[in-house]
């Protein structure tokens, strides 16, 4: 009985961390506090070797030396510059004019711009907020259904979770011990499938219910041919070149994701200068946003490092491995439980916490069961994308609620995203059933 009780101390750390969170402490300090508390309990009952704590400083310094994680601030900065310089706004306006003549054209423009912004920034919050501020008022003004308008904006914004260069995939690559470049390649086809499914849904809705997705009046879309061509070249070509620069250099082995992120950040600044949008206030705001998000991620990583060290010292990893690797159905049972846990946690906590706390517990089991880790990482990314969109706690819904006009009810946002959640789950099921959709591009030699 004593051995069973001691074995349960490790898993009880999650209860302790949740208790700290419920008291209002930040995630990083909740994890660190739980680590300290349970290390003391473990020492008190002779279930934890104090020598484990001596490894903590070296582990934290290893985080500081992690070259892969350096890509995170670069991609966050890239996205912040595109948002705050107005380049994203120009892109959305131009694509809206191009597609506005079609039924559902504005919604199709949102999907396309969401995919393009995802392929340049990989930051969900910036994409959802930018499209909510720019396109939602226009869609409502010209008679779009509130459910369709809010649903397509929130769903398209979450494409940054799966379409490279996703910050989620950078973190997952580090935690799973696989090449971030391979994860980026593996996510290309699923990401395009997600975007294609959203666009197809818009087209079908516009055909069946034209009143919920009308075309824009001709006078709104009317521009002199020369002006339209100039706007297309100015607003669409530079982001496409930036995508080619960042992703092409990674896929063809010219640069690592970190190096490509640095070059992409420089390219974003160059675009702001060319478009005469560069100023010190914009640069300061972009740097502040990057510092805030990157610091949060770093503190969470340090807290989760202390948490995982004590968890292992209490043999919690061995306990969880035995349970997870002996589930009914073996690999299928494990995958169902794994996806369900990640999906539910995505309602409440950010992907950083999930990646740093939960993934290290599940990853060894996935590897022992013979899963292809690139495929496993892409499936996790698709799952996190879905949880970002799911009511009542999906983060994308909160981002959109914060910028949506008061006439848009929260219930309408929730109803609007339901068809897109179903589409995301369908695509995730397809890549689970047909893993070659993920494995195909990484299996090719680009470098």
C-alpha positions, 0 to 999 in steps of 0.5 A: 500500500505504501508503494502505491501511495508513493507512486501517486505522488508524481501524478498528484503534482498536476492537482497541485499545479491546478490548485495554484492556478485556481488561486490566480497565480501565473502558469509559470509560478504555479508550475514552479511552486508545485515543483517546490512543494512536491519536492519537499513532500517527496523528501519528507516521505523519502520518495525523492532524492534531493540530488535531483534538484542539483540538476535544475540550474544546468537544465535551465542554462540548457534552455538558454542555449537552445538554438531552436527556441530562438526561432520563437521571438523571430517569428513573433517579431515578424508577425508583429511588424506585419500587423503594426505596419499596416501591411496585413491590412493592405493585403486584406483590403486588396484581396477583398476587392479582388474577390468581392464581386463573387458571392461569399467573396469577402469570406474567401478573401479572409480564408486566403489572407488567413493562410497567407498571414499564417505562412508569414507569421505563424501567430494566431492572435495577431491574425484574428485581431487584424482580420476582426478589426478590418474585415468584420465591420465590412462584412456586416455592413454589406449583409453577411451573416454574423455567424458566417462572418465571425466563424470564418475569421476565427477559423482562418486565424487559427491556420497559423497553428498548423501552416508553417512557420507555425510557432506551435510546430517550433515548440513541438519540434523541440519537445519531440526531438525532431527536426522543425524543418521536417515538421514544417514540411509535414504540415504543408499538405494538412495546412492547405487541406484545412484552408481548402476545406474552409474555402469550400465550405464558404463556396457551398454556403454562398451557393445554397444561401446567397443571402448570408454571403452576398457579393459586394456592390460593383461600385465598391470593387471598381478601381481603375485597372492601373490602380488595381494592378498597382495595389496587387503588386504592392500588397500581395507580391511582397508577402508572397516573396517573404513566404518564399524567402522564409519557408523556401530557405528552410525546405531547401536546407539553405537555412535553419528555422532560426536563421530563416526567422531572422531573415524574415524579420529583416524582410518584414522591416524592409517591407515596412520601409518600402511601404513607408510604414516604418517608424520608431513607434511601430518598431517599439510596439513590435519589440514590446510585443515580442518581448512580452510573449517570448518572456512569458514562454521562457518563464513557462519553460523554466517553470515546466522544467522544474516541474518535470524534473521533480515529476521524474524524481518522484517516478511519475514519468515511469508511472504514467508510461506504464499506464499509457503504454498498456491502454486497451487498443495499444496505439489506437487507445493511446492516440485517442486518450492523448488527443482527447487530453490535449483537446480538452486542455486547449480550452483552458491553457495556452499551447506553450503550457501544453507543449512543455508539460503534457507533450513530454509525458506522452512523447516517450510512449508515442515513440515506444509504440512506434509512431512516426514522430513527425506525423505525431507532431503534426497531428498534435498541431492540428489538435491544438488548432481545433481546441483554439476554436472550440467554445466556450474557452477557445482562445481565438474566440476571445481574441475575436470577441475583444475586437468585434462590434457590440452588435455581435453576440458571443452566442453568434460567434460560438454558433459561427465556428461550429461548422469550421470545428467539424471541418478541422476534426474531419481533416485531422481524422483524414491525416490520422487515417492517411499518415502519408499525407504528412510523411510524403514531403519530409521523405523527399530530399530538398537539401 
